[in-house]
């Protein structure tokens, strides 16, 4: 089935579409739920499914609950798909693109949802386009869970305009940022210097403040200086997200550091943020 039209020359109905998810973690499962809710057939693959673990059990249970097919490889997920969405950890961006490219049919859209550097996105695009696929760079501009499939999403690359009507029908809140690959990822990466850095600073500040018994005083001072922010609520959210996803977020910030380095700057802030995120992940795993 072409994503452009069915045998009568009309756009396929949602229940005729097949979406392949490469990555079935938090983001992948949210997308699966929302796509299944509008009748789209979804198949998924995740590296963690290849070995026994609590995460793998969670994925299998979720797939049964929402009617998602599980495939043994990214290549096999890609073969029947009209649209492939890659939602893996930052370090797996290129491997996921290559694996999907090995199975996709010519003309298939590949939407790269991953938090990776512009360089990594361009390399992923080369792998997909060499196989005849249509690679679309995606930059997710805020946390997915509060927004779900409607999370603000910037699209980049020469196929960004072409995929937009399909994504709108599926419920995505996507807008085209640039026809040039790398621009929307650079936007996200530079934003993440601030956003992920703020997380790390809040965690470091309030952890040290608690040690000295001055946490309330620090929060009161922050509220006076930045009255528009609910610091207790925001700090609790930062701690929760980093405890849950510190390892993944550390990988993402290392991609941020590479982006900064490619601009000719030493990424002192980004590297420190990555270390703090990894530190929290280590604590959570102990």
C-alpha positions as a printed Julia matrix, in Angstrom:
286×3 Matrix{Float64}:
  0.0     0.0    0.0
  1.42    3.37  -0.99
  1.18    6.16   1.53
  0.23    8.46  -1.3
 -2.84    6.71  -2.71
 -4.75    3.44  -2.86
 -5.76    1.53  -5.99
 -8.52    4.07  -6.72
 -6.08    6.95  -6.57
 -7.42    8.17  -3.23
 -5.42    8.63  -0.02
 -5.66    5.41   1.99
 -8.0     5.36   4.96
 -6.41    5.21   8.39
 -7.36    1.58   8.83
 -5.45    0.76   5.63
 -2.21    2.33   6.87
  0.56    0.32   8.46
  3.03    2.03  10.78
  6.26    0.4   11.88
  7.84    1.55  15.13
 11.56    1.03  15.61
 11.81    1.55  19.35
  9.07    0.54  21.78
 10.08    2.41  24.9
  8.07    5.19  26.51
  7.73    7.28  23.35
  7.1     4.32  21.07
  4.35    2.99  23.31
  2.64    6.38  23.54
  2.66    6.7   19.75
  1.37    3.14  19.41
 -1.56    3.84  21.75
 -2.6     6.98  19.9
 -2.2     5.41  16.46
 -4.19    2.34  17.47
 -6.91    4.64  18.84
 -7.57    5.93  15.3
 -7.5     2.47  13.76
 -3.96    2.34  12.37
 -2.2    -1.04  12.28
  1.06   -0.87  14.23
  4.03   -3.23  14.36
  7.02   -2.6   16.6
 10.54   -3.74  17.33
 12.82   -2.92  20.24
 16.35   -4.1   20.96
 15.31   -4.99  24.52
 12.91   -7.62  23.19
 15.9    -9.73  22.18
 16.7   -10.75  25.76
 14.65  -11.45  28.92
 14.09   -8.41  31.15
 11.39   -6.56  33.03
 11.37   -3.95  30.25
 10.8    -6.64  27.63
  7.93   -8.07  29.68
  6.37   -4.6   29.91
  6.62   -4.19  26.14
  4.99   -7.55  25.45
  2.15   -6.88  27.87
  1.58   -3.46  26.33
  1.55   -4.9   22.82
 -1.11   -7.44  23.77
 -3.24   -4.78  25.49
 -3.21   -2.4   22.52
 -3.12   -4.84  19.63
  0.41   -4.03  18.48
  2.35   -6.63  16.53
  5.92   -7.3   17.65
  8.6    -8.13  15.08
 11.95   -9.83  15.64
 13.98   -7.1   13.91
 13.83   -3.52  12.69
 14.25   -4.82   9.17
 11.1    -6.94   9.45
  9.15   -4.05  10.98
 10.06   -1.93   7.97
  9.03   -4.32   5.2
  5.21   -4.01   5.39
  5.16   -0.42   6.67
  3.8     2.64   4.88
  5.44    4.82   7.52
  8.37    3.95   9.76
  8.93    5.93  12.95
 12.3     5.59  14.65
 12.12    6.32  18.38
 15.26    4.82  19.9
 17.98    6.08  22.22
 20.27    8.72  20.75
 23.24    6.36  20.4
 21.15    3.93  18.33
 19.93    6.49  15.77
 22.2     5.45  12.92
 21.99    1.7   13.62
 18.18    1.91  13.64
 18.15    3.77  10.32
 20.43    1.22   8.69
 18.41   -1.72   9.99
 15.13   -0.23   8.8
 16.66    0.69   5.44
 17.51   -2.95   4.84
 13.82   -3.86   4.8
 11.9    -0.84   3.57
 10.12   -0.6    0.24
 11.02    2.23  -2.16
  9.14    5.41  -1.38
  8.42    4.55   2.25
  8.61    7.47   4.66
 11.01    7.14   7.6
 10.32    9.67  10.36
 13.33    9.98  12.67
 12.02   11.01  16.09
 15.39   10.69  17.81
 17.33   13.31  19.77
 20.51   13.17  17.74
 23.02   15.63  16.33
 22.62   17.12  12.85
 25.59   15.01  11.72
 23.94   11.8   12.95
 20.66   12.74  11.26
 22.4    13.38   7.94
 24.13    9.99   8.15
 20.82    8.31   8.94
 19.25   10.06   5.96
 21.99    8.76   3.67
 21.29    5.17   4.76
 17.55    5.48   4.2
 17.8     7.34   0.91
 20.33    4.87  -0.48
 17.67    2.18   0.0
 15.03    4.24  -1.81
 13.24    5.47   1.3
 12.11    9.0    2.05
 13.85   10.16   5.21
 12.24   12.91   7.29
 14.17   14.53  10.1
 12.05   15.06  13.2
 12.86   17.28  16.17
 10.61   16.79  19.19
 10.56   20.17  20.9
  9.37   19.25  24.39
  8.63   16.24  26.58
  6.33   13.71  24.88
  4.14   12.38  27.76
  2.14   15.58  28.47
  1.31   16.05  24.76
  1.43   12.47  23.49
  1.21   12.27  19.68
  0.48   16.01  19.54
  3.88   16.94  20.95
  5.3    19.91  19.0
  7.38   18.41  16.19
  9.6    20.16  13.67
 10.17   18.42  10.35
 13.24   18.77   8.18
 14.64   17.57   4.89
 13.47   17.42   1.28
 10.49   15.16   2.1
  9.16   17.19   5.03
  6.42   18.87   3.0
  5.33   15.6    1.42
  4.85   13.79   4.74
  2.97   16.63   6.45
 -0.58   15.75   5.26
 -0.14   12.13   6.34
  1.13   13.11   9.79
 -1.75   15.54  10.24
 -4.25   12.77   9.49
 -2.56   10.55  12.06
 -2.83   13.23  14.74
  0.74   14.56  14.87
  1.26   18.28  15.57
  4.06   18.7   13.04
  5.29   21.76  11.2
  7.96   22.05   8.54
 11.08   23.76   9.82
 13.45   23.46   6.87
 13.96   21.59   3.63
 17.64   21.32   4.55
 18.68   18.35   6.67
 20.24   19.19  10.02
 18.51   22.5   10.68
 15.66   21.28  12.9
 18.0    18.96  14.81
 20.36   21.86  15.4
 17.39   23.82  16.74
 16.54   21.04  19.18
 20.14   20.4   20.21
 20.85   24.08  20.93
 17.59   24.32  22.9
 18.63   21.26  24.89
 21.79   22.99  26.09
 19.37   25.19  28.04
 16.58   22.76  28.92
 18.67   19.75  29.94
 21.19   22.1   31.52
 18.46   23.64  33.66
 17.47   20.15  34.83
 21.05   19.41  35.84
 21.47   22.74  37.62
 18.25   22.33  39.6
 19.2    18.79  40.62
 22.7    19.84  41.67
 21.53   22.98  43.46
 18.72   21.37  45.45
 20.63   18.18  46.26
 23.46   20.26  47.74
 20.94   22.58  49.43
 19.25   19.63  51.12
 22.63   18.46  52.45
 23.15   21.86  54.09
 19.55   22.15  55.28
 18.86   25.24  53.15
 16.54   23.8   50.47
 13.54   25.9   51.54
 15.63   29.07  51.6
 17.01   28.38  48.12
 13.53   27.71  46.72
 12.21   30.9   48.32
 15.03   32.9   46.75
 14.41   31.33  43.33
 10.71   32.2   43.56
 11.58   35.8   44.35
 14.03   36.06  41.45
 11.9    34.12  38.93
  8.3    34.53  40.15
  6.77   33.04  37.0
  8.05   29.53  37.77
  6.54   27.14  40.32
  9.92   25.94  41.53
  8.77   23.14  43.86
  6.58   21.64  41.14
  9.17   22.13  38.41
 11.97   20.66  40.52
  9.88   17.61  41.4
  9.2    17.06  37.7
 12.89   17.4   36.82
 13.89   14.88  39.48
 11.19   12.44  38.38
 12.15   12.57  34.69
 15.88   12.25  35.31
 15.42    9.38  37.76
 13.24    7.56  35.23
 15.22    8.36  32.09
 18.63    9.62  33.18
 20.56    7.11  31.09
 18.69    7.97  27.91
 18.86   11.68  28.62
 22.59   11.47  29.26
 23.02    9.94  25.79
 20.93   12.73  24.3
 23.04   15.42  25.95
 26.2    13.79  24.62
 24.67   14.33  21.16
 24.1    17.93  22.22
 27.77   18.17  23.17
 28.78   16.85  19.74
 26.56   19.46  18.11
 28.21   22.23  20.13
 31.67   20.82  19.37
 30.88   20.75  15.64
 30.15   24.48  15.92
 33.72   25.05  17.1
 32.93   25.45  20.81
 34.07   23.39  23.77
 30.81   21.97  25.22
 31.57   22.55  28.9
 27.92   22.99  29.89
 26.6    20.09  27.83
 29.31   17.69  29.02
 28.65   18.62  32.64
 24.93   18.11  32.11
 25.53   14.67  30.62
 27.64   13.69  33.62
 24.96   14.87  36.07
 22.23   12.98  34.17
 24.36    9.82  34.19
 25.03   10.29  37.91
 21.29   10.34  38.6
 20.81    7.24  36.46
 23.5     5.43  38.46
 21.77    6.36  41.73
 18.41    5.17  40.41
 19.88    1.82  39.37
 21.63    1.17  42.7
